[in-house]
Amino acid sequence: MDPPRPETLTDTERLRLKAVLARCPELDALTGHVRSFAQLLTERQGERLPQWLEAVRQDDLPSLHPLPWASTAMSSSPG
C-alpha cells in the first residue's frame, strides 16, 4: 500500500503529522526533501537535481548521504 499523498490527508492526520514533525527537526527536513524530490520526479525537473542534492548536504541528513548517485551527479553538474 502506498502512503497517502500530503494533499489527501484528513485534517486530523495533518495535525498529527505536524505535531510529529515539530518534535523532530531532522524528520521535518527529511520530509521536505522527500516531497521536493517527488515533485522533481513527477514534474520531470531533473535539471534541479544538483540543487536538491546541495540542499540535502546542507541539512546534514546522514540517512540521505549514502545515495550512490549523489557524488556522480554533483561532480557532473555544470558550474
PyMOL CGO cylinders between C-alpha atoms (Angstrom):
from pymol import cmd
from pymol.cgo import CYLINDER

trace = [
    CYLINDER, 0.00, 0.00, 0.00, 1.38, 3.40, -0.97, 0.3, 1, 1, 1, 1, 1, 1,
    CYLINDER, 1.38, 3.40, -0.97, 1.48, 6.15, 1.63, 0.3, 1, 1, 1, 1, 1, 1,
    CYLINDER, 1.48, 6.15, 1.63, -1.13, 8.86, 1.14, 0.3, 1, 1, 1, 1, 1, 1,
    CYLINDER, -1.13, 8.86, 1.14, -0.23, 11.99, -0.77, 0.3, 1, 1, 1, 1, 1, 1,
    CYLINDER, -0.23, 11.99, -0.77, 0.02, 15.01, 1.55, 0.3, 1, 1, 1, 1, 1, 1,
    CYLINDER, 0.02, 15.01, 1.55, -2.92, 16.74, -0.09, 0.3, 1, 1, 1, 1, 1, 1,
    CYLINDER, -2.92, 16.74, -0.09, -5.19, 13.76, 0.64, 0.3, 1, 1, 1, 1, 1, 1,
    CYLINDER, -5.19, 13.76, 0.64, -4.62, 13.73, 4.41, 0.3, 1, 1, 1, 1, 1, 1,
    CYLINDER, -4.62, 13.73, 4.41, -7.57, 14.49, 6.63, 0.3, 1, 1, 1, 1, 1, 1,
    CYLINDER, -7.57, 14.49, 6.63, -7.38, 17.47, 8.97, 0.3, 1, 1, 1, 1, 1, 1,
    CYLINDER, -7.38, 17.47, 8.97, -6.72, 15.12, 11.89, 0.3, 1, 1, 1, 1, 1, 1,
    CYLINDER, -6.72, 15.12, 11.89, -3.92, 13.35, 10.02, 0.3, 1, 1, 1, 1, 1, 1,
    CYLINDER, -3.92, 13.35, 10.02, -2.41, 16.69, 9.03, 0.3, 1, 1, 1, 1, 1, 1,
    CYLINDER, -2.41, 16.69, 9.03, -2.41, 17.88, 12.63, 0.3, 1, 1, 1, 1, 1, 1,
    CYLINDER, -2.41, 17.88, 12.63, -0.83, 14.64, 13.84, 0.3, 1, 1, 1, 1, 1, 1,
    CYLINDER, -0.83, 14.64, 13.84, 1.87, 14.82, 11.19, 0.3, 1, 1, 1, 1, 1, 1,
    CYLINDER, 1.87, 14.82, 11.19, 2.55, 18.45, 12.03, 0.3, 1, 1, 1, 1, 1, 1,
    CYLINDER, 2.55, 18.45, 12.03, 2.91, 17.56, 15.73, 0.3, 1, 1, 1, 1, 1, 1,
    CYLINDER, 2.91, 17.56, 15.73, 5.35, 14.73, 14.98, 0.3, 1, 1, 1, 1, 1, 1,
    CYLINDER, 5.35, 14.73, 14.98, 7.44, 16.86, 12.64, 0.3, 1, 1, 1, 1, 1, 1,
    CYLINDER, 7.44, 16.86, 12.64, 7.53, 19.72, 15.16, 0.3, 1, 1, 1, 1, 1, 1,
    CYLINDER, 7.53, 19.72, 15.16, 9.21, 17.39, 17.66, 0.3, 1, 1, 1, 1, 1, 1,
    CYLINDER, 9.21, 17.39, 17.66, 11.94, 16.26, 15.30, 0.3, 1, 1, 1, 1, 1, 1,
    CYLINDER, 11.94, 16.26, 15.30, 13.65, 18.85, 13.09, 0.3, 1, 1, 1, 1, 1, 1,
    CYLINDER, 13.65, 18.85, 13.09, 15.59, 16.15, 11.24, 0.3, 1, 1, 1, 1, 1, 1,
    CYLINDER, 15.59, 16.15, 11.24, 12.42, 14.29, 10.32, 0.3, 1, 1, 1, 1, 1, 1,
    CYLINDER, 12.42, 14.29, 10.32, 10.82, 17.57, 9.27, 0.3, 1, 1, 1, 1, 1, 1,
    CYLINDER, 10.82, 17.57, 9.27, 13.77, 18.36, 7.00, 0.3, 1, 1, 1, 1, 1, 1,
    CYLINDER, 13.77, 18.36, 7.00, 13.78, 14.81, 5.62, 0.3, 1, 1, 1, 1, 1, 1,
    CYLINDER, 13.78, 14.81, 5.62, 10.06, 15.06, 4.87, 0.3, 1, 1, 1, 1, 1, 1,
    CYLINDER, 10.06, 15.06, 4.87, 10.63, 18.30, 2.97, 0.3, 1, 1, 1, 1, 1, 1,
    CYLINDER, 10.63, 18.30, 2.97, 13.42, 16.77, 0.91, 0.3, 1, 1, 1, 1, 1, 1,
    CYLINDER, 13.42, 16.77, 0.91, 11.39, 13.67, 0.09, 0.3, 1, 1, 1, 1, 1, 1,
    CYLINDER, 11.39, 13.67, 0.09, 8.45, 15.81, -1.01, 0.3, 1, 1, 1, 1, 1, 1,
    CYLINDER, 8.45, 15.81, -1.01, 10.61, 18.08, -3.12, 0.3, 1, 1, 1, 1, 1, 1,
    CYLINDER, 10.61, 18.08, -3.12, 12.30, 15.05, -4.69, 0.3, 1, 1, 1, 1, 1, 1,
    CYLINDER, 12.30, 15.05, -4.69, 8.90, 13.57, -5.51, 0.3, 1, 1, 1, 1, 1, 1,
    CYLINDER, 8.90, 13.57, -5.51, 7.92, 16.87, -7.15, 0.3, 1, 1, 1, 1, 1, 1,
    CYLINDER, 7.92, 16.87, -7.15, 11.20, 16.92, -9.05, 0.3, 1, 1, 1, 1, 1, 1,
    CYLINDER, 11.20, 16.92, -9.05, 10.38, 13.45, -10.42, 0.3, 1, 1, 1, 1, 1, 1,
    CYLINDER, 10.38, 13.45, -10.42, 6.69, 13.89, -11.14, 0.3, 1, 1, 1, 1, 1, 1,
    CYLINDER, 6.69, 13.89, -11.14, 7.24, 17.22, -12.87, 0.3, 1, 1, 1, 1, 1, 1,
    CYLINDER, 7.24, 17.22, -12.87, 10.28, 15.89, -14.74, 0.3, 1, 1, 1, 1, 1, 1,
    CYLINDER, 10.28, 15.89, -14.74, 12.59, 18.60, -13.45, 0.3, 1, 1, 1, 1, 1, 1,
    CYLINDER, 12.59, 18.60, -13.45, 15.84, 16.65, -13.50, 0.3, 1, 1, 1, 1, 1, 1,
    CYLINDER, 15.84, 16.65, -13.50, 17.81, 19.84, -14.07, 0.3, 1, 1, 1, 1, 1, 1,
    CYLINDER, 17.81, 19.84, -14.07, 17.03, 20.72, -10.42, 0.3, 1, 1, 1, 1, 1, 1,
    CYLINDER, 17.03, 20.72, -10.42, 18.79, 17.60, -9.09, 0.3, 1, 1, 1, 1, 1, 1,
    CYLINDER, 18.79, 17.60, -9.09, 22.11, 19.34, -8.30, 0.3, 1, 1, 1, 1, 1, 1,
    CYLINDER, 22.11, 19.34, -8.30, 20.28, 22.00, -6.23, 0.3, 1, 1, 1, 1, 1, 1,
    CYLINDER, 20.28, 22.00, -6.23, 18.28, 19.31, -4.44, 0.3, 1, 1, 1, 1, 1, 1,
    CYLINDER, 18.28, 19.31, -4.44, 21.45, 17.39, -3.62, 0.3, 1, 1, 1, 1, 1, 1,
    CYLINDER, 21.45, 17.39, -3.62, 23.13, 20.52, -2.30, 0.3, 1, 1, 1, 1, 1, 1,
    CYLINDER, 23.13, 20.52, -2.30, 20.11, 21.27, -0.08, 0.3, 1, 1, 1, 1, 1, 1,
    CYLINDER, 20.11, 21.27, -0.08, 20.30, 17.72, 1.30, 0.3, 1, 1, 1, 1, 1, 1,
    CYLINDER, 20.30, 17.72, 1.30, 24.01, 18.13, 2.03, 0.3, 1, 1, 1, 1, 1, 1,
    CYLINDER, 24.01, 18.13, 2.03, 23.44, 21.47, 3.74, 0.3, 1, 1, 1, 1, 1, 1,
    CYLINDER, 23.44, 21.47, 3.74, 20.88, 19.94, 6.11, 0.3, 1, 1, 1, 1, 1, 1,
    CYLINDER, 20.88, 19.94, 6.11, 23.38, 17.20, 7.03, 0.3, 1, 1, 1, 1, 1, 1,
    CYLINDER, 23.38, 17.20, 7.03, 20.90, 14.33, 6.96, 0.3, 1, 1, 1, 1, 1, 1,
    CYLINDER, 20.90, 14.33, 6.96, 23.00, 11.17, 7.23, 0.3, 1, 1, 1, 1, 1, 1,
    CYLINDER, 23.00, 11.17, 7.23, 20.13, 8.98, 6.04, 0.3, 1, 1, 1, 1, 1, 1,
    CYLINDER, 20.13, 8.98, 6.04, 20.34, 10.69, 2.63, 0.3, 1, 1, 1, 1, 1, 1,
    CYLINDER, 20.34, 10.69, 2.63, 24.14, 10.84, 2.35, 0.3, 1, 1, 1, 1, 1, 1,
    CYLINDER, 24.14, 10.84, 2.35, 24.76, 7.31, 1.10, 0.3, 1, 1, 1, 1, 1, 1,
    CYLINDER, 24.76, 7.31, 1.10, 22.86, 7.90, -2.12, 0.3, 1, 1, 1, 1, 1, 1,
    CYLINDER, 22.86, 7.90, -2.12, 25.13, 6.13, -4.58, 0.3, 1, 1, 1, 1, 1, 1,
    CYLINDER, 25.13, 6.13, -4.58, 24.44, 8.53, -7.44, 0.3, 1, 1, 1, 1, 1, 1,
    CYLINDER, 24.44, 8.53, -7.44, 24.81, 11.72, -5.41, 0.3, 1, 1, 1, 1, 1, 1,
    CYLINDER, 24.81, 11.72, -5.41, 28.55, 12.23, -5.84, 0.3, 1, 1, 1, 1, 1, 1,
    CYLINDER, 28.55, 12.23, -5.84, 28.37, 11.42, -9.55, 0.3, 1, 1, 1, 1, 1, 1,
    CYLINDER, 28.37, 11.42, -9.55, 25.51, 13.85, -10.14, 0.3, 1, 1, 1, 1, 1, 1,
    CYLINDER, 25.51, 13.85, -10.14, 27.27, 16.65, -8.25, 0.3, 1, 1, 1, 1, 1, 1,
    CYLINDER, 27.27, 16.65, -8.25, 30.61, 16.14, -9.98, 0.3, 1, 1, 1, 1, 1, 1,
    CYLINDER, 30.61, 16.14, -9.98, 28.99, 16.18, -13.42, 0.3, 1, 1, 1, 1, 1, 1,
    CYLINDER, 28.99, 16.18, -13.42, 26.82, 19.23, -12.80, 0.3, 1, 1, 1, 1, 1, 1,
    CYLINDER, 26.82, 19.23, -12.80, 27.68, 22.39, -14.70, 0.3, 1, 1, 1, 1, 1, 1,
    CYLINDER, 27.68, 22.39, -14.70, 29.23, 25.34, -12.98, 0.3, 1, 1, 1, 1, 1, 1,
]
cmd.load_cgo(trace, "trace")
